[in-house]
Amino acid sequence: MLAGRGLSRRVFLIRSVIVLIGGAALLVAQPPPPRQDPKAIEHRIGEIRKRLEMNSPANAEQRELASFVERYLGEAVQDLQAGRRFQAQLLMDAADACRRPIEHPQHITSANQALPTHRPPPLGDPEDHLREVYFRLRLCNFFLQQIPSPAPVKLLELARGFYEQAVKAQQEGEEGIAGEYTKAADDLTHALESLAQAAAP
């Protein structure tokens, strides 16, 4: 059992290194996502704004994230009005990925208040997810280089901060809290990837 798990992790690490080395090629080679109907994009933009209003930022960090959400939703609307649906969809995805970490502290509070016996088991291997996020953070340096100035360096700083908090919580045996911080870091890496794709020629 342990040997099988060790083999699985080695395979994962090899795959992650390949992804890291070939990040640029993968970004360029990826086919564009299916284009949504403009009305569907407008509807989802409205839904993201509603979710942001329902979960008002509670601190400076969350207010920064909220400002990114508003910025990219505004740019998505501009691209949609100009007929650039592909870019609008990616900017909308980036905005939603910046929004989700605002909700994670609520989940962390719930995890702290819940009794250990009531906490749901984490999905998958938390350590594998942390490793995956680690390699995605390395890829984010490339993503930032593709985004026109001013590049959102602060998003990468926030993602790294969430990752460090996830590692700390994991070391302290707080798997539920570690999982929420891991998801927050992962969300921001996906935001940066979407922004890089939106900027690609």
trRosetta pair geometry for C-beta under 8 A, 3 or more apart (Angstrom, degrees):
i j d omega theta_ij theta_ji phi_ij phi_ji
1 4 5.9 -56 -151 34 26 110
1 5 6.5 23 152 -16 62 106
2 5 5.6 -54 -149 37 33 111
2 6 6.3 35 152 -21 66 105
3 6 5.6 -53 -149 36 32 112
3 7 6.4 34 152 -20 65 103
4 7 5.7 -52 -149 34 33 111
4 8 6.4 36 151 -22 65 104
5 8 5.5 -51 -150 33 34 115
5 9 6.5 33 152 -18 65 103
6 9 5.8 -55 -151 35 33 110
6 10 6.5 33 152 -20 66 104
7 10 5.7 -54 -149 35 34 111
7 11 6.4 35 153 -19 66 104
8 11 5.8 -54 -151 35 31 112
8 12 6.4 33 150 -20 64 106
9 12 5.4 -52 -148 36 35 114
9 13 6.3 35 154 -20 67 103
9 128 7.0 -129 -109 -93 82 93
9 131 7.9 110 -152 4 92 170
10 13 5.7 -52 -147 35 32 111
10 14 6.4 33 154 -18 64 104
11 14 5.8 -55 -150 36 31 111
11 15 6.3 29 153 -17 64 108
12 15 5.7 -58 -149 39 30 111
12 16 6.2 31 153 -22 66 107
12 128 6.0 -80 -162 -141 170 103
12 131 6.7 83 130 100 124 139
12 132 7.6 -74 180 -69 116 89
13 16 5.6 -53 -146 35 31 112
13 17 6.5 34 155 -20 64 102
13 131 7.0 -69 -88 173 78 140
14 17 5.9 -53 -151 33 31 110
14 18 6.6 32 151 -18 63 105
15 18 5.6 -54 -153 34 34 113
15 19 6.5 35 150 -20 66 104
16 19 5.5 -51 -150 35 35 113
16 20 6.3 37 151 -22 66 103
16 131 6.7 -106 -58 145 167 99
16 132 6.6 -140 -102 -111 123 56
16 135 4.2 -144 -176 -57 113 167
17 20 5.5 -51 -148 34 34 113
17 21 6.3 29 156 -15 67 106
17 135 7.6 -110 -68 -124 38 133
18 21 6.0 -56 -145 39 29 107
18 22 6.0 -3 165 10 66 115
19 22 6.4 -74 -137 56 23 89
19 23 6.5 58 157 -76 62 76
19 26 6.9 -2 -148 -22 70 160
19 135 6.3 79 80 147 116 133
19 139 7.2 -49 137 -69 95 134
20 23 6.0 -15 -157 -38 28 110
20 135 5.3 -105 -64 -163 110 101
20 138 5.4 3 -131 98 117 131
20 139 6.2 -128 -119 -66 64 88
22 25 4.7 -53 -171 46 85 114
22 26 5.5 89 127 -29 92 99
23 26 5.8 -60 -147 36 28 110
23 27 6.4 28 158 -22 66 106
23 139 4.5 180 -122 -131 145 101
23 142 5.1 134 110 50 134 160
24 27 5.9 -55 -151 32 30 110
24 28 6.6 18 157 -10 65 108
24 142 5.9 -124 -70 -167 82 140
25 28 6.0 -62 -149 42 32 104
25 29 5.7 17 160 -12 69 119
26 29 5.9 -64 -134 45 26 103
26 30 6.2 42 164 -45 64 98
27 30 6.4 -42 -152 6 24 113
27 142 7.5 -165 -16 128 147 121
27 143 7.6 175 -100 -96 148 75
27 146 7.2 -137 147 -47 155 166
27 193 7.4 -142 -111 -152 105 85
27 196 6.1 -48 -153 125 140 124
27 197 6.6 -140 -164 -83 91 79
27 200 6.9 -175 148 -78 100 140
28 200 6.8 176 -107 -149 63 138
30 197 7.2 -51 72 -116 131 123
32 35 7.5 19 130 -56 120 83
32 86 5.4 -36 -161 -137 139 127
33 86 7.7 149 51 -139 77 81
33 89 6.5 -132 72 125 122 142
33 90 7.9 150 23 -72 120 82
35 85 5.0 67 -157 113 112 131
35 86 6.2 -64 -98 -74 100 74
35 89 7.0 -150 -132 -26 58 148
36 40 4.4 -113 170 84 113 125
36 41 5.2 137 92 -54 122 87
36 44 7.8 6 136 2 167 136
36 85 7.0 -158 57 178 65 117
36 89 5.9 136 19 -100 108 125
37 40 4.4 91 61 2 86 106
37 41 7.2 -157 91 -6 45 82
38 41 5.6 -54 -150 35 36 111
38 42 6.3 38 153 -19 68 104
38 80 6.0 128 -142 -169 95 106
38 85 6.4 -101 -81 -104 78 114
39 42 5.6 -51 -147 37 34 114
39 43 6.3 36 152 -22 65 105
40 43 5.6 -51 -148 34 32 113
40 44 6.4 28 155 -17 64 105
41 44 5.9 -56 -148 38 31 107
41 45 6.4 36 153 -23 65 104
41 76 7.3 -148 172 165 113 113
41 80 5.7 -173 110 -110 139 135
41 85 6.7 -155 -34 -147 156 87
41 88 5.7 52 -178 125 151 121
41 89 6.1 -96 -110 -85 120 75
41 92 6.3 -153 -158 -34 91 162
42 45 5.7 -53 -149 33 30 113
42 46 6.6 31 152 -18 62 105
42 80 7.0 153 -68 159 81 160
43 46 5.7 -57 -156 36 32 112
43 47 6.5 32 149 -20 66 105
44 47 5.3 -50 -147 35 38 114
44 48 6.4 42 153 -22 67 100
44 92 6.1 74 105 173 117 140
44 96 7.9 -44 162 -62 107 134
45 48 5.8 -51 -150 32 31 111
45 49 6.6 31 151 -18 63 105
45 73 5.6 128 -154 -153 98 99
45 76 6.1 -173 -101 102 123 131
45 77 6.5 115 -163 -70 163 89
45 92 5.8 -91 -81 -121 84 117
45 95 7.9 41 -127 74 76 151
46 49 5.7 -55 -151 36 33 111
46 50 6.4 35 152 -21 66 104
47 50 5.6 -52 -149 34 34 113
47 51 6.5 34 153 -19 66 103
48 51 5.8 -53 -150 35 32 111
48 52 6.5 34 151 -21 64 105
48 69 7.0 -160 155 -170 113 110
48 73 6.3 -167 94 -96 130 125
48 92 7.0 -173 -14 -165 154 85
48 95 5.9 74 159 116 155 114
48 96 5.2 -103 -114 -87 125 86
48 99 6.1 -172 -166 -17 95 162
49 52 5.6 -54 -150 34 33 113
49 53 6.5 33 152 -19 65 105
49 73 6.5 115 -68 -162 95 164
50 53 5.7 -55 -150 36 33 111
50 54 6.3 32 152 -20 66 107
51 54 5.6 -55 -147 36 33 113
51 55 6.5 -5 163 13 67 107
51 99 6.3 81 101 161 116 142
51 103 7.9 -42 169 -59 108 128
52 55 6.6 -77 -144 56 27 83
52 66 6.2 124 -163 -134 116 93
52 69 5.6 164 -99 128 141 154
52 70 7.8 156 162 -61 167 80
52 99 5.5 -92 -81 -130 93 121
52 102 7.3 61 -127 60 70 159
53 56 7.1 5 -165 -71 35 79
55 99 8.0 112 67 -180 125 92
55 102 5.4 131 123 122 121 111
55 103 5.3 -48 -144 -86 168 80
55 106 7.1 -98 -135 -23 117 140
57 62 3.6 171 -144 117 89 103
57 63 4.3 141 132 -71 157 59
57 65 7.1 162 -104 57 119 91
57 66 4.6 -98 -44 -21 128 137
57 102 6.2 -79 -94 -138 72 122
58 62 5.6 51 36 37 62 153
58 105 7.1 -118 43 85 133 151
59 62 5.3 91 52 15 68 101
59 63 7.0 -126 103 -7 34 92
60 63 5.5 -55 -146 35 32 113
60 64 6.6 38 153 -23 64 100
61 64 5.8 -52 -158 29 31 112
61 65 6.8 28 147 -15 63 104
61 158 6.8 138 -160 -125 99 112
62 65 5.4 -50 -150 36 39 113
62 66 6.2 43 150 -22 68 103
62 101 7.9 -154 -111 112 76 87
62 102 4.9 97 -148 -124 102 89
62 105 7.5 -71 -72 5 129 138
63 66 5.4 -49 -145 35 35 115
63 67 6.5 40 152 -24 64 100
64 67 5.7 -52 -153 30 32 112
64 68 6.8 32 149 -17 63 101
64 154 6.4 -112 176 150 133 139
64 158 7.2 -173 100 -72 131 140
65 68 5.6 -53 -156 34 37 112
65 69 6.5 42 146 -23 67 101
65 98 5.2 180 -167 172 82 88
65 99 7.1 143 150 -97 107 29
65 101 5.9 -128 -130 73 158 109
65 102 5.4 -170 97 -61 137 97
65 158 7.1 151 -74 -170 98 168
66 69 5.4 -47 -150 30 37 117
66 70 6.5 34 153 -15 67 102
66 99 7.7 64 -105 -110 56 71
66 102 6.5 71 -64 -86 85 146
67 70 5.8 -52 -147 38 33 109
67 71 6.2 38 152 -24 64 107
68 71 5.5 -53 -145 35 32 115
68 72 6.3 17 163 -9 67 108
68 95 7.3 -176 130 -121 74 60
68 98 4.3 -127 102 -164 118 157
68 152 6.6 74 -121 -139 121 142
68 154 8.0 -153 -65 86 126 113
68 155 6.5 104 -116 -80 159 109
68 191 7.6 45 148 178 136 148
69 72 6.5 -67 -149 42 23 97
69 73 6.2 21 157 -17 63 112
69 95 4.8 90 -148 -166 59 84
69 96 7.8 82 -130 -74 97 24
69 98 4.9 -158 -68 93 74 114
69 99 4.7 78 -105 -70 134 89
69 102 8.0 -39 -35 -18 143 137
70 73 5.8 -57 -142 39 28 110
70 74 6.2 32 157 -21 64 107
70 95 7.9 129 -29 -140 13 116
71 74 5.9 -61 -156 34 25 111
71 75 6.5 19 152 -13 64 107
71 95 7.8 -171 69 -102 60 99
72 75 5.4 -49 -142 39 39 111
72 76 6.2 48 152 -26 66 101
72 91 4.8 -164 -176 -178 90 85
72 92 7.3 175 138 -82 99 24
72 94 4.9 -119 -165 92 158 106
72 95 3.8 -163 88 -69 112 91
72 98 6.8 129 22 13 136 138
72 195 7.6 -90 -113 -89 129 101
73 76 5.5 -50 -148 33 33 116
73 77 6.6 36 152 -21 63 101
73 91 7.6 166 -85 137 22 99
73 92 6.9 64 -111 -112 63 65
73 95 4.6 102 -54 -135 76 163
74 77 5.8 -52 -153 31 32 111
74 78 6.7 32 150 -18 64 104
75 78 5.5 -51 -149 35 37 114
75 79 6.4 34 154 -16 68 104
75 91 5.0 -124 96 -162 103 152
76 79 5.9 -56 -147 39 31 108
76 80 6.2 33 153 -22 65 108
76 87 7.9 -166 -120 125 59 71
76 88 4.6 95 -164 -157 72 69
76 89 7.7 115 -143 -50 110 15
76 91 3.9 -167 -75 94 86 114
76 92 4.4 99 -132 -58 156 78
76 95 6.5 -82 -17 -11 135 136
77 80 5.6 -55 -146 36 30 112
77 81 6.3 29 156 -18 64 106
77 88 7.5 102 -61 -137 15 111
78 81 5.9 -57 -149 37 29 109
78 82 6.4 18 154 -11 64 111
79 82 5.7 -63 -146 44 33 107
79 84 4.1 -76 -172 75 91 110
79 85 7.7 164 134 -76 97 17
79 87 4.4 -120 -162 95 151 109
79 88 4.0 -167 93 -68 109 82
79 91 6.3 131 19 14 141 141
80 83 7.8 60 -179 -60 29 15
80 84 7.2 -89 -70 63 26 63
80 85 6.5 58 -119 -102 68 59
80 88 4.0 92 -62 -122 80 158
84 87 4.3 -4 144 35 116 115
84 88 5.9 136 98 -25 74 91
85 88 5.4 -57 -143 39 33 115
85 89 6.1 36 159 -24 68 104
86 89 6.0 -55 -152 32 27 110
86 90 6.7 21 153 -13 62 107
86 198 7.9 170 127 -120 77 67
87 90 5.8 -58 -149 39 34 108
87 91 6.2 31 156 -17 69 108
87 198 4.8 93 -143 -154 75 91
88 91 5.9 -57 -145 40 29 108
88 92 6.2 32 154 -21 64 108
89 92 5.6 -55 -149 36 29 114
89 93 6.4 33 151 -21 64 104
90 93 5.5 -50 -149 34 34 114
90 94 6.4 37 151 -21 65 102
90 194 4.6 177 -173 -176 82 88
90 195 7.4 159 146 -79 106 26
90 197 5.3 -142 -138 90 146 105
90 198 3.9 -173 98 -71 133 98
91 94 5.5 -48 -147 34 35 114
91 95 6.4 40 151 -22 64 102
91 194 7.3 165 -79 141 23 111
91 195 7.4 67 -105 -101 63 66
91 198 5.5 86 -55 -114 78 160
92 95 5.6 -50 -149 33 32 114
92 96 6.5 30 153 -16 64 104
93 96 5.8 -56 -150 37 31 109
93 97 6.3 31 152 -19 65 108
93 190 7.6 -93 152 147 103 102
93 191 7.8 -173 123 -112 72 54
93 194 4.5 -155 93 -129 110 153
94 97 5.7 -57 -148 38 31 112
94 98 6.5 30 152 -18 65 104
94 190 8.0 -164 -109 122 56 69
94 191 4.5 90 -152 -155 72 72
94 192 7.8 106 -131 -52 107 19
94 194 4.0 -159 -64 89 87 125
94 195 5.0 83 -110 -55 151 83
94 198 7.2 -70 -21 -12 135 139
95 98 5.8 -57 -152 36 31 109
95 99 6.4 34 149 -24 65 107
95 191 7.9 121 -38 -131 16 106
96 99 5.4 -52 -149 32 36 116
96 100 6.7 45 156 -34 66 97
97 100 6.1 -37 -147 15 32 114
97 187 4.7 175 -169 179 78 80
97 188 6.6 152 146 -89 102 29
97 190 4.7 -146 -129 89 148 100
97 191 3.7 -165 96 -67 124 86
97 194 6.6 156 9 10 141 137
98 101 7.2 -54 -170 25 36 104
98 155 7.1 -73 -105 -118 105 117
98 187 7.5 163 -75 141 22 108
98 188 6.9 67 -101 -106 61 75
98 191 5.1 87 -53 -115 79 151
99 102 5.8 -53 -172 20 50 117
99 103 7.5 38 144 -14 74 101
100 103 5.9 -58 -163 31 46 109
100 104 7.0 57 145 -37 72 96
100 183 7.5 -95 139 144 122 102
100 184 7.4 -165 111 -113 88 59
100 187 4.6 -145 71 -131 123 153
101 104 5.2 -35 -150 9 48 122
101 158 7.5 125 114 149 168 124
101 162 6.8 -86 -135 -89 132 151
101 183 7.9 174 -95 111 72 78
101 184 3.9 85 -121 -144 101 94
101 187 5.4 -167 -46 67 91 141
101 188 6.5 6 -34 -46 141 100
102 105 7.5 -48 -180 17 35 101
103 106 5.6 -52 -172 30 58 116
103 107 6.8 54 138 -18 78 101
104 107 5.4 -54 -154 35 46 112
104 108 6.3 48 149 -23 73 101
104 180 4.5 144 -170 179 103 100
104 181 7.2 133 154 -78 141 38
104 183 6.2 175 -105 82 130 107
104 184 4.6 -95 14 -68 167 110
105 108 5.2 -50 -146 35 39 115
105 109 6.4 44 154 -22 68 99
105 180 7.8 133 -75 153 26 137
106 109 5.7 -48 -150 33 33 112
106 110 6.5 34 150 -18 63 104
107 110 5.5 -52 -150 37 35 113
107 111 6.3 37 150 -22 66 103
107 180 4.9 177 93 -110 117 131
108 111 5.5 -52 -149 34 33 113
108 112 6.5 34 152 -20 65 103
108 176 7.8 148 -122 126 55 91
108 177 5.3 65 -136 -125 95 82
108 180 4.9 -149 -67 79 88 161
108 181 7.7 56 -84 -47 129 82
109 112 5.7 -54 -150 34 32 111
109 113 6.4 23 155 -13 65 109
110 113 5.9 -62 -147 41 31 106
110 114 6.2 33 156 -28 67 108
111 114 5.9 -53 -143 29 30 112
111 119 6.3 57 -143 -119 82 116
111 174 7.8 103 136 -177 129 98
111 176 3.9 -179 -148 127 138 133
111 177 5.6 -173 98 -63 145 71
111 180 7.0 -144 -6 -22 145 134
112 177 7.3 53 -61 -75 85 117
114 118 4.7 -124 -177 85 106 112
114 119 5.4 129 109 -71 131 78
114 176 8.0 -96 57 152 125 177
115 118 4.7 79 61 8 84 106
115 119 7.6 -140 93 -24 44 81
116 119 5.8 -44 -153 9 38 115
119 176 5.2 -96 -161 -61 132 141
120 176 8.0 108 57 -106 66 111
122 126 5.1 13 126 -59 163 105
122 175 5.4 -108 -30 154 131 117
122 176 7.1 -157 -68 -88 96 52
122 179 5.1 -167 -119 -78 118 141
124 128 6.4 -98 157 64 108 122
124 129 6.2 104 103 -47 126 110
125 128 3.9 72 83 5 109 112
125 129 6.9 176 91 -12 59 81
126 129 5.6 -55 -150 36 37 112
126 130 6.4 40 152 -21 68 103
126 170 6.4 -178 132 -116 127 116
126 175 5.6 -144 -35 -152 164 98
126 178 6.0 67 -178 107 138 122
126 179 5.9 -89 -117 -80 113 87
126 182 7.0 -178 -159 -13 85 163
127 130 5.5 -49 -149 34 35 114
127 131 6.5 37 152 -19 65 103
127 170 7.2 123 -87 -166 73 143
128 131 5.7 -54 -150 36 33 111
128 132 6.4 35 151 -21 65 104
129 132 5.6 -51 -148 34 33 113
129 133 6.5 32 153 -17 65 104
129 179 7.5 44 81 -126 153 73
129 182 5.3 73 125 160 115 146
129 186 7.5 -54 179 -60 98 140
130 133 5.8 -56 -149 37 31 109
130 134 6.4 40 150 -27 65 102
130 163 7.6 121 -151 -154 81 86
130 166 6.1 -176 -111 128 104 123
130 167 6.7 115 -156 -84 135 75
130 170 6.5 -23 -66 -48 153 163
130 178 7.6 -34 -72 168 121 112
130 182 5.7 -87 -84 -115 70 126
131 134 5.4 -47 -151 27 34 118
131 135 6.8 27 155 -12 64 101
132 135 6.2 -59 -156 38 32 104
132 136 6.4 31 148 -18 66 108
132 186 7.7 28 104 -107 102 115
133 136 5.4 -55 -144 40 36 113
133 137 6.3 44 153 -26 67 100
133 163 5.8 -174 129 -110 123 109
133 166 7.6 29 74 69 156 160
133 182 5.7 -154 -20 -160 156 83
133 185 5.1 72 -173 105 137 119
133 186 5.0 -89 -102 -75 109 83
133 189 6.7 -177 -146 -8 74 147
134 137 5.8 -52 -156 29 28 113
134 138 7.1 29 147 -18 60 100
134 163 6.9 126 -86 -161 63 137
135 138 5.5 -47 -155 30 41 114
135 139 6.7 43 146 -19 66 101
136 139 5.4 -50 -151 35 40 115
136 140 6.7 55 147 -36 64 95
136 186 6.8 65 67 -126 157 67
136 189 4.1 62 142 175 119 159
137 140 5.4 -39 -155 13 37 120
137 156 7.5 118 -153 -156 80 87
137 159 6.2 179 -110 127 97 118
137 160 6.2 106 -150 -88 135 77
137 163 6.2 -26 -62 -47 148 161
137 185 7.1 -31 -70 173 113 115
137 189 6.2 -93 -74 -91 53 124
138 141 6.5 -38 -178 10 42 109
139 142 5.6 -52 -171 36 56 111
139 143 6.4 58 136 -24 78 102
139 189 7.2 74 68 -165 103 114
139 193 7.6 18 121 -84 122 103
140 143 4.9 -46 -143 35 46 118
140 144 6.2 52 156 -25 70 97
140 156 5.1 158 138 -113 135 109
140 159 6.8 156 -71 74 172 155
140 189 5.5 -104 -68 -128 117 81
140 192 4.9 49 -136 96 97 160
140 193 7.8 -84 -100 -53 72 74
141 144 6.0 -49 -152 29 29 112
141 145 7.1 32 149 -22 58 103
141 156 7.7 92 -75 -140 54 153
142 145 5.7 -54 -157 28 37 114
142 146 7.0 30 151 -18 66 105
142 196 7.6 50 118 -130 74 157
143 146 6.0 -64 -161 33 36 109
143 147 6.8 32 149 -25 69 107
143 189 8.0 145 8 -163 158 65
143 192 4.3 96 119 146 147 103
143 193 5.6 -86 -111 -86 140 47
143 195 7.0 87 169 70 108 93
143 196 4.0 -109 -151 -45 78 141
144 147 5.8 -57 -150 27 38 111
144 151 4.9 84 -168 173 85 140
144 152 7.6 -129 -120 60 91 60
144 153 6.6 62 -142 -93 138 66
144 156 6.3 -35 -63 -39 132 142
144 192 6.6 -35 -62 -159 70 123
144 196 7.7 -60 -40 -78 20 110
145 151 7.8 -2 -76 -104 20 157
146 196 4.0 70 75 -147 130 92
146 199 5.4 150 143 82 86 124
146 200 6.5 -9 -179 -74 130 75
147 151 4.6 115 85 -121 110 89
147 152 6.8 -51 128 15 160 81
147 192 7.5 -89 -39 -155 139 75
147 195 5.0 14 -102 136 124 113
147 196 5.8 -78 -54 -86 86 63
147 199 5.3 172 -113 -14 47 158
148 151 7.4 180 93 -71 24 73
148 199 5.8 -174 -16 -133 85 130
152 155 4.3 37 133 -2 113 115
152 156 7.5 136 112 -10 74 81
152 192 7.2 -143 73 -101 111 87
152 195 6.9 -86 22 -149 124 178
153 156 5.8 -55 -164 36 47 109
153 157 6.4 48 142 -20 74 105
154 157 5.3 -53 -148 37 39 115
154 158 6.2 41 154 -20 69 103
155 158 5.8 -53 -149 37 31 110
155 159 6.3 34 152 -21 64 106
155 188 5.2 -176 178 -168 91 110
155 191 6.1 -119 -168 94 143 128
155 192 5.9 167 111 -67 133 101
156 159 5.5 -51 -145 36 34 114
156 160 6.4 35 155 -19 65 103
156 188 7.4 171 -90 142 33 119
156 192 6.6 57 -71 -79 86 150
157 160 5.9 -54 -149 36 30 109
157 161 6.4 32 151 -20 63 106
158 161 5.5 -54 -150 35 33 114
158 162 6.4 34 153 -19 66 103
158 188 5.9 -168 91 -113 102 165
159 162 5.8 -53 -150 35 32 110
159 163 6.4 34 151 -21 64 105
159 184 7.8 -169 -121 127 57 74
159 185 4.7 98 -166 -148 72 70
159 188 3.8 -146 -79 87 105 132
159 189 5.8 117 -151 -52 149 74
159 192 7.7 -62 -29 -15 154 128
160 163 5.5 -52 -149 34 34 115
160 164 6.4 35 153 -20 66 103
160 185 7.4 95 -71 -131 16 113
161 164 5.8 -52 -148 34 32 110
161 165 6.5 29 153 -15 64 105
162 165 5.7 -56 -150 38 33 110
162 166 6.3 37 150 -24 65 105
162 181 4.9 -175 -176 -171 77 80
162 182 7.6 167 144 -80 99 16
162 184 4.2 -133 -151 97 148 110
162 185 3.9 -170 94 -62 113 84
162 188 7.1 137 24 12 141 131
163 166 5.5 -54 -151 33 33 115
163 167 6.5 33 152 -19 66 102
163 181 7.3 163 -87 146 18 100
163 182 7.3 63 -115 -112 59 56
163 185 4.2 94 -61 -116 78 159
164 167 5.7 -49 -149 33 34 111
164 168 6.4 35 152 -18 64 106
165 168 5.6 -52 -146 37 34 114
165 169 6.2 33 155 -17 66 106
165 181 4.4 -136 96 -143 101 152
166 169 5.9 -56 -146 39 29 108
166 170 6.2 32 154 -22 64 107
166 178 4.8 90 -162 -159 68 68
166 179 7.7 114 -138 -50 105 12
166 181 3.6 -163 -69 98 82 111
166 182 4.3 112 -139 -61 149 72
166 184 7.9 -173 -56 46 116 96
166 185 6.3 -87 -10 -3 139 132
167 170 5.6 -55 -148 35 30 113
167 171 6.4 29 154 -19 64 106
167 178 7.6 102 -60 -137 12 107
168 171 5.9 -56 -151 35 29 110
168 172 6.5 17 154 -9 63 111
169 172 5.8 -64 -148 45 32 106
169 174 4.2 -78 -171 74 89 109
169 175 7.7 156 137 -82 98 16
169 177 4.3 -131 -155 99 146 105
169 178 3.8 -168 96 -69 110 77
169 181 6.2 137 16 18 138 137
170 173 7.8 54 180 -64 29 17
170 174 7.4 -89 -69 61 24 65
170 175 6.8 57 -117 -103 66 58
170 178 4.1 96 -62 -125 76 153
174 177 4.1 -5 142 36 118 116
174 178 5.8 138 95 -24 74 89
175 178 5.4 -54 -141 39 32 115
175 179 6.2 39 157 -27 65 103
176 179 5.7 -52 -152 29 29 113
176 180 6.9 26 152 -17 62 101
177 180 5.8 -53 -153 32 36 109
177 181 6.6 28 153 -11 67 106
178 181 6.0 -61 -150 42 32 106
178 182 6.1 36 152 -24 67 109
179 182 5.5 -54 -145 35 30 114
179 183 6.4 30 156 -19 64 104
180 183 5.8 -53 -150 35 31 110
180 184 6.5 34 150 -22 63 104
181 184 5.4 -49 -147 33 36 115
181 185 6.5 36 154 -17 66 102
182 185 5.9 -55 -151 37 32 108
182 186 6.2 32 151 -19 65 110
183 186 5.5 -55 -144 39 32 114
183 187 6.2 42 154 -28 66 101
184 187 5.7 -47 -150 27 29 115
184 188 7.0 22 155 -13 60 104
185 188 6.1 -62 -156 37 32 106
185 189 6.7 32 150 -20 67 104
186 189 5.7 -53 -151 33 35 111
186 190 6.6 32 152 -16 66 104
187 190 5.9 -63 -157 38 31 109
187 191 6.5 37 146 -25 67 102
188 191 5.1 -41 -146 28 41 118
188 192 6.6 41 154 -17 65 99
189 192 5.8 -53 -153 37 34 110
189 193 6.5 37 148 -21 65 105
190 193 5.4 -49 -145 35 37 114
190 194 6.3 40 155 -20 66 102
191 194 5.9 -56 -152 35 29 110
191 195 6.5 29 151 -18 64 107
192 195 5.6 -53 -147 37 34 113
192 196 6.3 36 154 -21 66 105
193 196 5.7 -54 -149 35 32 112
193 197 6.4 30 153 -17 65 106
194 197 5.7 -55 -148 38 32 111
194 198 6.3 35 152 -23 65 106
195 198 5.6 -52 -147 34 31 113
195 199 6.5 23 156 -14 63 108
196 199 5.9 -63 -151 40 30 107
196 200 6.8 48 148 -44 63 95
197 200 5.5 -35 -153 3 37 119
